[in-house]
Amino acid sequence: MTRISTRAALAATVALFAVPAMPAFAQETPAAEDASDIATGNEITVIARRREERLLDVPIAISALNTDALERAGAKDLSGIQGAIPNVNIVQGRGSASSANFYIRGIGQPDALQTFDPAVGVYVDGVYLSRIQGALLNLFDVERVEVLRGPQGTLYGKNTIGGAVNVVSKKPHLDTVKGEAAFTYGRFDEVTAKGYVSAPLVTDKLALSLAGVYDDRDGIVTDPRTGRKYNDRNNLSGRGILRAKPTDTVEVLISGDYTRQRNAATLGYLTAPLIQTDFARGAVVLAPAEPYGPYDYKASTSLAPDQGQKLDHWGVSGTINVDLSDSFQLTSITAYRKLKTDFFIDIDATQFELGDVFVGVRQDQFSQELQLKYDADKLKGVFGLYYLNENVSSHQEAYADGLFAFNGAPITFLRTIDDKQVTKSYAAFGQLTYAFTEQLSMTAGLRYTHEKKTYNRCTVTASTLGLLNNIRYCFPDNLPAPFTGDNDVSYDAWTPMVSLSYKPTPDTLLYASASRGFKAGGFNGRVNSNGDISVTRNGVTTVVPNFEPETVWSYEAGAKGTFLDGRVNVSAAAFYTDYNNFQARVGNGTNVGLGGSFPVLNAGKLRIQGFEFDISVRPVQPLTLFASVGYLDADYKRFDDPRRLPPAGGAAFSCNPTGTQITCRPAFAPPLTLRAGGEYRVSLGDASLTLGGDVRFVDKQYLSVDNRPGLTEDGYLIGNLYAQVDFDKFYLRGAVKNVGNTLYKTDGQEFSSVGNIQTVYYGDPRTWNVTVGVRF
């Protein structure tokens, strides 16, 4: 099927589903709701604005997936919501099976390195996760996942410049024993066992819940040279929550969780010739692009069998809710988290040792948040104070024995790196909603953020060639004057928001909003020489020891509604975003650095605009149909680090950040994403049978900031099917994902200044599984 015909067919499907609700021009996120909720008129309740509200009443572009919706999506972890929400893209690959790198409306984290902050905040029961590593959380004991699109700084504790993913766990039941267990077997010897139980310890006063998951699957990528398997899964996780309610006005929640990951390396595939620098013969091609031909889940590596991925991630938190009066509630959220990763990554994905690295990260964070909530007849709001102290250090080793040679004789090369970053963040925020009438409301909020970062890094080389041996560089000690010793930066920002909402009927909502978002700047975590923090244009070299904060102004208008006793749910939103100082790691261009150069620049300006549309229709009781559309128009307005340098020749627009022209389109921003599907549920006496499925189209997108020719995904169509039989307490489910065995790329790595490395990662092939479960 051609791209044009695919788009036309899916657009026609969406239009067909939309016909019954078009005159109302209102909408909700129905594809994420439980079909039974639509049938009975029940609604999902969310806490997106730090208080319980109907999803329909929240004047924000928000989607919520409850337990049943997550199960139907086959969501083992947060990656399972991929495709369920328009203009939300989870970028997976980059050598790690555990990272949750969210892009919302084209805004995300372009480099997985720990010195970059996420642009989309992931929160678990109000606790912010500072790193994307280890953030692909298991969802078995989760009540729902709320995804808010656009800046949310006046409500949440930390960076939410692109949006927020709010994971809400099930609270232990104070008066009832409840539980669930499930066992899954699938292709590639997938074995998943899950269990959850909640029980009162003291009726109405004290309860405990425990959840555990074991998830194992063989690798889907084979090294033809050795027959070994890669890109597997081996995860173990657990969570316990203790809930106490000593009085009617006090509630205490103590939570602890642990995740353990032990799997082989995650391999991509080479898309450009791999180049060795021979000091006698010049450039030598070690491996061609696509060394095994068109991709067929084959790739090679120089990593040893025991050089895989290890992750340990745990945390504890305590939440106290106190009702001070009928109108005021005080909430305290105290949390400590610790992350340990030992990842071996073969960036070049070949048997040659040009881009093999070991990255061992040790991270811990302490956070404290206080919220004062007010709920009166006409005025509602929340005021908050937030503090975060994060320490993240790493030991890295870069192995490149294939990068250099002399007349065919190999030259060994090793770079060892040790660095540490300390971040302290303080914030005060507040948001109030005033109802002028039962129909008309206005919301206004303001946030103040102060953030300080300190960074130190030392690297040293070892090589059999004296020219490359024992070269030591330390940041900031080796910075040129006047920057010597400059390794700490502070940022302050005021970020307001305002919105106006109008409810023509109790079940419809119109709204418009404007909000400002902020993400702190920082340091280039790949600096190995002053060349990595220097930019040369027109013969002038400028040192840029740190990159600046990002800011956005986002403007949005939307509508949502439910009709015909909940049988029709629709929502729509249009947005326009001015995005300044995008933090981008680019190719070396005219920079010169030993073993490659990796400058980080602030792209001068982006403009992102688009719309989202969701609809769900239940024409008859057993049948539910749903569809969604996401459209993005994302463009660089300038990309030449204008904060430091004027555009070449005084031009008004430039897209050559280091003197090398690039394809001037933002990465991970597909112009069009479509999803359509349905579910049919019939009674079988004392049991019921549900048949469902969906099809998803993702348009062409770029997979790196520099947009190299091989680092693109040309667009794909993917479908999923499932069938489930529900008995009184037992259920049996079978599912097939990627029914058509579509080959599609999910991520790319561009290190062209090191041996011309340009690698892509692919999604899973066709998989199937069967699950048997029990609920009580």
PyMOL commands that set and color helices and strands:
alter all, ss='L'
color gray80, all
select helices_A, chain A and resi 3-24+30-32+35-40+55-57+67-72+78-81+187-189+466-468+530-533+648-650
alter helices_A, ss='H'
color red, helices_A
select strands_A, chain A and resi 45-46+53-54+62-66+88-93+96-104+120-124+127-128+142-149+163-169+178-186+190-202+206-217+221-222+229-230+233-247+250-263+269-270+274-278+282-287+309-323+328-346+356-375+379-399+404-406+409-411+413-435+440-463+472-475+488-502+508-519+522-523+534-537+540-543+546-547+550-563+568-585+600-620+623-638+672-684+687-698+701-702+712-713+716-726+730-737+745-751+757-762+767-775
alter strands_A, ss='S'
color yellow, strands_A
deselect
rebuild
show_as cartoon
